[in-house]
Amino acid sequence: MSKEFEITREFEVDATPEEVWEAITDGTGGYLWPMEPPEPKVGGKAAFGSTVTAYDPPHHLTIRSEDVGFPVQSVNQLEHVIESRDGGRRAWVRYVHSGIFTDDWDNQYDGASKHTDFYLHTLREYLTHFAGRPVAFATLDGPGASTAADAFAAVGRALGLAEDTAQGARVAARGPAGQTFDAVVDYRNPYFLGLRTDGALIRFFGRNHWGAPVGISVHDFAPDADAKVNETAWQDWLNGVFSRSQSESQSESQSESRS
C-alpha cells in the first residue's frame, strides 16, 4: 500500500555554508557516493534522473524524482536548507527526505531513517576533517551469508572490536590481509559502524537488519588512494569474514550433533 513518508533532521557543523553547499552538490563522494552535480537552476537535471526544484546557493537545494527506479518507492525528494552561524564560521542545516513508499512501508521507513542518521554523521565527519579533498570512493557488499541476523556482530569481531568498544574510542583495527590500522570509532550502534583514520572514512552497514547483505564504503582521501585496490582488499576481507563464520557454524553444528 502506497504511503507518504518524511524524515527530518537538523544539525550544526563546523563548516561554512559554502563548504556545506559544495559537499552536497559537487563533493558527494566524500560522504555518500559520487554523483554528477545538479544543473545550477530550477528545472535543471540532477542525479538519477531527478529534477532541481529549488536552487539558491548556498542556502536552499531541493531535488525531486517521480521515477525513482525502485519497486518499493515511487517519489523521492531531498531538501537541504542551510543557514549561517557564528558570523559564517559555522552552518546550521535542515535536511528533509520525503516521498512515497509503495510496499513494506515500516521496513523501508526504518531503514531510510537509520541510514539518514549515519549518512548525515558522515557528512559532518567529512566537513570537519576532509572538506574539499579529492576522494577515491569504493563500495561493496558481502556474500549471501552476510544477510544472517547476527552478521553485523561478526564484522565488529573481525575488526578486533570488543562489544563494549564505544563511539569515540581509538582502536587498532584488523583490516585486509591481516594488517592493523589506527582509527577512531566515530560512529557505532547495532546497525552501523564508522572508522576514521588520518586519511579515510570507512563505513560499515548492517543492512542485514533489513534483509540485505552487509556493506562497506571507503572514502579514501590519501593523495595516492586507489579505489579499485580498496574495493578488492575490503571485498576479500568481507568475504573472508563470512566464509569463516560459515565454517565455524558448520563445525559447531557437527560437534553438537556428535555430542
N, C-alpha and C positions, 0 to 999 in steps of 0.2 A: 504494500500500500504506500503510495507517494505521500510524503510529508516534508514540510519545510524544516530547516534547521538553521541555527545561528550560534556561532562560537565567538565570544568577545573577550579580548584580553587588553589590558593597559599596563604599560611599564615605562620606567625611565632608564636611560642608558648614558654612560659616559662617552658620548659621541655627539657631534654637531648634527643638526637636522640635515645638512648637506651630505654628511657621511652616511646617515641612515638612508637617505634617498638613493645615493649611489649604490648602497648594498642591495636594496630591494628592486632596483631596476637593472643595474649592469654588473653587480657583484654576487649574484645568487649562488654561484659555485662555491663561495666561501662559507656558506652555512646551510644551504638547501641542496640544490643541484644546478648545473649550468643551464641557463635559458637565454634565448635571444631577448634583448631589452625591448620593452614596448615602444611602438612608434610614439613620438612625443606630441600627441594631440588626442583630443577626444574623437573617438571613432577610429583611432589607429589600431593596427594589428598588434596582438600580443601572443605570448607563448600558447601552444596547444590550440590554436585556432580561436582564442578568446579576443575580446574587443575592449579597448580602453574607453571607460565611461566617465572617468574624472581624471584630469591631469593638471596639477597645479604645483610644480616643483618649488621648494622641497617640502610641500605641506600636505598634499592630498593626491592619492592614486587609487583608482578603483578599476579592476579588471573583471569582466564578466563573460561567461560562456554558457550558452544554452545547448551546446552539443559537446558534452563532456567526453564522450567516448568510453564511458564505463556503464555496464548494465545496471549498476545499483544507484546511479546518480544521473539526474537529467539537467540540473542547473548548478553552476558553481560561480561564486563571486568572492573576490578578495579585495578588501579595502584597508588602506593604511592612511591614518591621519597623524601628522607629525607637527609638534609644536616645540618652540624653543624654550629652554630653561636655563637659568643661571647666566644670562647675558649671551646665550648662544653656545655656551660650552657644553651643555647637555641637551638631551632631547627627550620629550615625552611622546610616546607612540600609542595610538589606539588601533588595534587590529581586529577586524571583523571578517570571519569566514562564514558565508551563508550560502544557501542553495536549497536543493531538493534531493533527498534520498528516496529512491523508489522501491527499495527492498531491504529487509533485515535492518530496519532503522536503528534500533537500540545498539546493535553491534557496530554499525557504521559510525554512529554518532560518538560512541565511547572511544573507538579507535581514533577518529579525527580529533576529538577533544584532547586526548592524551598526547597524540603526535604534535598538536599545536603547541603545547607547553614545552615540549622538547625542542622543536624547531625554533621557537622564539628564544629559548635559552641559548641555543647555539648561535643565533643571530647576535645576541648580546656578547657572547664569548668572542665571536669574530670581530665585532666592532671594538671591543675592549683591547684585544690582543693582536689582531692581524689585519685591521681595516686597510683596504686598498692594495694589499699584497697579492701578486699573481698566485693562482692556486692550481694544483693538479688534483682533479677530483676523480675518485673511484668509488663504485658501489657494487655490491654483490649480495647474493642470497645463499643461505645454507641449503643442504640437501633435504630430502623429504623427512628424514629423522628429526630435523630441527623444528618441525611443527608440533612435536610432543608437548604435553602440558608442562613438563619440567625442563624444557630445552634451554630456556634463558638462564636458569641457575647453572647449567653446565658451562655456559660461556664465562660466567664470573669465576668459576673454579678453574677453568683452563687458563685464564689470565693470571691466576695466582691470588685472587682477591678473597679475603675471608667474607663470610656472610655479614659480619658487622663492620666491614670497611665502608666508611660513610663518605658522603659528599664532602669535599674539601681535603681529603687525605692525600698525602703524597705516597706514591707506591712505586715499586719496581715490578712492572707488569711483564708477563711472559707472552711474547708475540710470535710471529712467524719464525720458523727454523729454530725454535727454542731459545731465541735471543731475548734478553730482557731490555726494557727501556724505562726510563724515568718518566713519570707522568703525574698529573694531578687528576683525581677523580672529581670532575667539575659537575657531574650530574649522576644521580643514582636513585632509582626506585625499582619496583618489581618489573617494570615494563621497558626501561631504557637505561643505558649506561653511557656516559661521556668521559673520555680521557683526553686531557690536553697536555701536549708536550711543548717543548720550546718552539717547535716548528709545525705542529699539526693539531687538528681536531679529529679524533677518531670516535665515531658514534656507533653504538651497538643497539639494535632494535629488536625487542622481544615481541615480534609480530606473531609468534606462536599463540599468544593470548587471543588473537583474533582469527586463528585458523590458517595463518600464512607462515612461511619459513622465517627463521631468524635472519636479520640482515645486518650488514656493516656498510658504513660510508666513511671514506677517508678524505679529509680536506687537508692537503699537504702544501704548506707554504714555503718549504725549503727551496732555495734557488735551483737546485739540481733535481727536484722532485719529478718522478716518472709515474704517471697514473697507472699505466699498464703493469709496471713492476709491482706497485702496491696492490693492484687488483689480484694479480696472480698469487702473490705472497699471502694475502689475507684469505683468499679463496681456499688455498691449500690448508691454511691454519683452521679455517672454519669446517672444512670437510673432515679434517683430522679430529676435531673435537667430537663430531657426531659418529664417525666411524669407531672411535674409541668407546663412546657411550654405548653404541650398539653391541660391541664386542663384550664390554663389561656386563651389560644387561643379560646377554645370552649366557655368559659364564655363570652369573649369579643364578639364573633360572635353572641351568643344568645342575648346579650344586644343590639347589633346593630340591630338585626332583630326585636326586640320589640320596638325600638325607631322610 
